[in-house]
Amino acid sequence: MKQRKITLSENEIPEKWYNIVADMPNKPLPPLHPGTKEPIGPDALAPLFPMELIKQEVTPEKWVDIPDEVRHIYSMWRPTPLYRAYGLEKVLDTPAKIYYKYEGVSPSGSHKPNTAVPQAYYNKQEGIKRITTETGAGQWGSALAFACNHFDIECEVYMVRLSYDHKPYRKIMMNTWGAKVFPSPSNATEAGRKILAEDPNTTGSLGIAISEAIERAATNDDTKYALGSVLNHVKLHQTIIGQEAVLQMEKAGDMPDIVIAPFGGGSNFAGLAFPFLRMNLESGEHKIRCIASEPTSCPKLTRGVFRYDFGDTVGMTPLLPMYTLGHNFVPAPIHAGGLRYHGAGVIVSQLLRDKLIEAVAHDNVEVFEAGVTFARAEGIIPAPEATHGIATAIAEANKCKQEGVSRTILFNMCGHGNFDMKAYEDYFAGNIVRHELSTAEIEASLAKLDTPLIE
Amino acid sequence: MKQRKITLSENEIPEKWYNIVADMPNKPLPPLHPGTKEPIGPDALAPLFPMELIKQEVTPEKWVDIPDEVRHIYSMWRPTPLYRAYGLEKVLDTPAKIYYKYEGVSPSGSHKPNTAVPQAYYNKQEGIKRITTETGAGQWGSALAFACNHFDIECEVYMVRLSYDHKPYRKIMMNTWGAKVFPSPSNATEAGRKILAEDPNTTGSLGIAISEAIERAATNDDTKYALGSVLNHVKLHQTIIGQEAVLQMEKAGDMPDIVIAPFGGGSNFAGLAFPFLRMNLESGEHKIRCIASEPTSCPKLTRGVFRYDFGDTVGMTPLLPMYTLGHNFVPAPIHAGGLRYHGAGVIVSQLLRDKLIEAVAHDNVEVFEAGVTFARAEGIIPAPEATHGIATAIAEANKCKQEGVSRTILFNMCGHGNFDMKAYEDYFAGNIVRHELSTAEIEASLAKLDTPLIE
């Protein structure tokens, strides 16, 4: 019988996270103060994050120890399986060998708990009683709810009202793990009350929800804030994915030519790709192509500019050197809510600028076609975010067929679609539409920026 | 680090299913013709099932080979993990050691694909083009849709209209795997049209859906019918669960004193328990207690009678010797739809009658309490059916604490609750109510029976 899953035992869960900054030829530029535009140090983050996470955010060390307790919680679902996609290869009739790392086996169904757990752990270590966060469709909020429940930390999630009203199941999942979920804007914060006073019927936005969560953390000593992507320490935690995958590919007696992952803020991509990129960086040879896969409706990597910009919509965060569409950019309401972010994390942005990684964009209809093909061939229904990586993998496998060459392709199947069946219903009903942005639209968004240019 | 998951490699997937009939001291009584009341042979089933499954239904052989192709499909999610429930043990503060076998990692999220896959396989082998079935909440229908898609067999699912309208996500899951889903009663069958003509607004029932699915199979040569529980061959296929669990308990250096599983028609329970019961039967010692866990609202094992009864509501199937509440019994509309069945499979009924297994019943509120305790302690939100096994495990662990003894408890965590969040919402809102049946209610249902008595 041909082996389909490459599994690892619990004692093979990596003992350290990998910090790619140590191996980067050009280090990321420093964040700037939003007011003074001067470089800021780690202290500026102290009101929002526990000190251990701030240290990880700026550490130059190549390896960071994973606490035993975190590894033991990881063992609830890790190591995750690496699959050889025999079904997909057959349907595509491709000479390519296709593998995927499956992160949907986690409690909340995606890769997000990989960072939610250590974030909750370090907060607990520093005596924090409450963690706040924002969530759109709910993937990040439910991962943090799960992690906080484990450490008996109160979890407050500000959920964009549109999602709160229309996608109640993620909210109930968070409640089941004991989290408090507020429709945002809420009456629990100054920011929320102000917006509600102006427009009581607003459906909210991720930008507003971030403002509410940050306000709660900034104004309460026992409360901190947590973010599910973009930041360096989040990417660091996610490298557990790629480190396992390296081991698993070695066990399969194979190594990818191409590594692919969906791209929202960058932690999904970083998680799988960085441990493979490490091989390129250490050897000085560009052997493995790493491709970030984004939606055409939010194409910061393929059509954005590299400059300083805010991480949030309101302009409260430090200025970060990133590929961006402009912090006021409002992406189309695609089902892949996790990819609807205007900018790219700092490390990934620098890597792209240095041409050490690649990026592609896929249309909304194309990714659902890919998702259904995958569900029928491999039996797992992917989350809308995950379909982007699948679409890139299919495109590369089709290239192999056209060129008559075999390459080994690995992608991050970052989550299941059990909470996204409405998206598939819309697809089957023909209600998923193409979202191509015109150059004028992108230029109009970028023209509004007055943040510092780079070079 | 304490080991949490006991995993097996793909080459440890069992090569044979275990047929407990070979080891039973008293063999099951024969099924009777619904009209003549005479024993019937396997041929009577030929219009509905492929011959290989009929052979398995009546085989006296102890072991049945699992085809390589079926094992390869199993490898998409099998072997499933066996967990040591450290989190639950801690919350309960019990000296008991608690383990659970987790079947929620399958594509459709429960143990159902274990039998859906071989059923589709044998139908394919015999050239069948279409399989029909009924489904309530959708667990069985989605498992069969997944399996049929794999073999390129058309799948027609008759879904009780109430569920079709109120639980659309399982329906979309089936569509994603290419199945046709009809709200039942439908216009696709004589039975459906007749009922619709009488009451166009009926919400349907499982009994009606079975009639529709059977009619389609009986009246089309290229079409067969599939059932997700109750029958012997279904139980046979599910023994893959318990066989893996025996291996895993051995690897853990432990062996259960008590084995527990939820009980609907019996395949969930049979799947985990039979390979452990085998040890009792072969040794002649009653070392391992096997407990079936049912809802108090549908208590055929704990409060029903052992006599011949129909498998369906309408009275079309052969008469089976079973514990039953009467085929006209209508269980309360609890969320654990998979446990709302009036009778128990033939083999399990005989085992209970011979006191080789035990049964307990839990109230609806108690099981949701258990489900939330489990979700918070172990990080996996269980399906409402699965919460019944959890409730029994918690009760036994609490007994250990009261008695100051340590026992090893194993239960079947047969599925996740990702498609059942509405049930948890109802629970948190206080809308889950107790369902105690009075003796008069049960007697009234049984009084309607005119089926043959036993002894």
Interface residues (C-beta under 8 A of the other chain):
Chain A: M1 K2 Q3 R4 K5 T7 S9 E10 N11 D68 R71 H72 S75 M76 W77 V105 P107 G109 F146 N149 H150 P168 Y169 I172 M173 N175 T176 W177 G178 V372 A375 R376 E378 G379 I380 I381 H416 N418 F419 M421 K422 Y424 E425 F428
Chain B: M1 K2 Q3 R4 K5 T7 S9 E10 N11 D68 R71 H72 S75 M76 W77 V105 P107 G109 F146 N149 H150 P168 Y169 I172 M173 N175 T176 W177 G178 V372 A375 R376 E378 G379 I380 I381 H416 N418 F419 M421 K422 Y424 E425 F428
